[in-house]
């Protein structure tokens, strides 16, 4: 019977070497020398390596598990000259932010939480904020925030409550938070890089699964942080973390790349539908009518129906974005979008109620149709620029849309001038013909005094 390859744990010298290898990284030559020195006399090199692999792999797995359970952070944070060492730390991803923490159970079930948050403002004089949302979702509304910035009298770290009013664009005022804050400090480097430390007490019945929300902005006015950006990185600055284990549950929300793709589709569909096709349809109705009756009518209706359909598709993607962005509401953009959709739907439906030319109601209907159409165009263009401010795309996209509007304006000006000249010439010719007819009539039929 062949002898089995086995390892005797009685050989404490080799075990010590293997345990040391499991928790460190050494050059290959050093490993070979150490193993040869600990191997029994007469053991072949191949057999020695087989035994080593059989023992080293389980030890490496065990060491990894022990390290993961311990959650050692391994980073030291300098906050106002004090060295803060946390049990756990994690790179949050969005905005390059870092989070480190220590969670300890105290008497009567209370939980003491120490947090170090590191982030960078988008510009000197900006702000960096982090907070906890103890509600059911990782949303901006309901977050108890700690916001750091460079004030005139030095580094500043204040507490803020993010409310529905904040989401609607109301100023964010400094207010006490509901959490019991024991201590806090901040270190600001180069007026932009900020490391804040917060020590607080969580409620006794608070789950270790906590929603973290963070963000940053470019300005602070009278201790009121300005708005944060609207990029994909800014809009995905939230994460749910189990503070006891350091693990994050699988999120049902779409990833940042998917949200950005949906935002781009929303903006493109609305810009093309409401902002390009509908104005072209209006130009066709106004300037082609004298030259191509009734072709202008069918072209006008076709363009308006296509523009409406594309715009509704963009409006639907906006609803999907709103559902996915819990607590994030752009009130002006949303209200104008709803009003625009309602007015455009009325405009499309009104075509089926159009009176005939001979009916007296036709003039009133024409006035209603022109007025509502003009209001739709104004609201559409206004809301497209609101959307560009929210999405904050590359400048070329805003310039491209402005260029399209300028081109349409020049086209309208040229067609309006052509229409006025054409109408004036027709009036002059008609007047000349009437005068010629009157003169001819007077010469052929002299009046008898």
Secondary structure as UniProt FT lines:
FT   TURN            9..10
FT   HELIX           12..22
FT   HELIX           28..38
FT   TURN            41..42
FT   HELIX           45..70
FT   STRAND          76..79
FT   TURN            80..81
FT   STRAND          82..85
FT   STRAND          88..91
FT   HELIX           94..96
FT   STRAND          98..105
FT   HELIX           107..109
FT   STRAND          111..120
FT   TURN            124..125
FT   STRAND          127..133
FT   TURN            141..142
FT   STRAND          144..151
FT   TURN            152..153
FT   STRAND          154..161
FT   HELIX           164..167
FT   TURN            168..169
FT   STRAND          180..189
FT   TURN            190..192
FT   STRAND          193..202
FT   TURN            204..205
FT   STRAND          209..217
FT   STRAND          220..221
FT   TURN            222..223
FT   STRAND          224..225
FT   HELIX           232..235
FT   STRAND          238..242
FT   TURN            243..245
FT   HELIX           256..272
FT   HELIX           273..277
FT   HELIX           278..287
FT   TURN            289..291
FT   TURN            293..294
FT   HELIX           295..324
FT   TURN            326..327
FT   HELIX           331..350
FT   HELIX           351..353
FT   TURN            357..358
FT   HELIX           361..391
FT   HELIX           395..444
//
